[in-house]
Amino acid sequence: APQRPVRAQGGFAQLGLPLSRIFDADPAGRNAGWSLYALYGVDQAKRRDLALTALQDRYSTMAIGTLNYKFNRWASFSFEESLYTTHCNPGATCTFRGSPAREWNDIREEAGPIFTF
């Protein structure tokens, strides 16, 4: 049987802030490498692709914040906090984790080094 990908609609917006520049850090000092990124997005599969499934009454959003510190030209450190939410469309009945609910949240944290060569 031919398989086709699920079509989706939505979008995202991202904002990056150079914190070190905003707070006038010394470019040669240790506080010169701070930056903050914020992202928000919405994603929903097209109803015609989900007409035969039980998932036609849901859509997803994500909100992500990332704090970066550039230690030197070879190493950076990053911390990211993410919130992925699945929403139930208004007027629909959804079941999350076996019980009726309006939304389900998934919170994730990531931290680690980034090496550039």
C-alpha positions, 0 to 999 in steps of 0.5 A: 500500500502506498504510504504518504506523509501527513500534511501539517500546518503551523509555524514558529517564531524565534527571538535571539538576544545577545545578553552580553551586548545588551548589558554592555559586557567587556568584549575581552572579559569572561561575561562576553559570551552570553546569549538567550534564544526564545522559540514558540511554535504551533503544529497541527496535522490537516484534518483530511489526513486524520479523518480516520484516526482518533487524533483529529481533535488535537494540536500541539504547541512548543515553547523553548528557551535556550541560554548559551555561554561562549567560554572561548572560541572552541567551547560553549555551554548551553542550557535549554528548557522546553515545554511541549503541549498537546491541546484538545480542540474546543468542543472535543473530548480528549483522553490523555494518559487514560483520563479526560483532559484539555491538555497534556504537557511534556517539560524537558531540560537539556544541558551540555557543552558544544565544541567547535573545531 
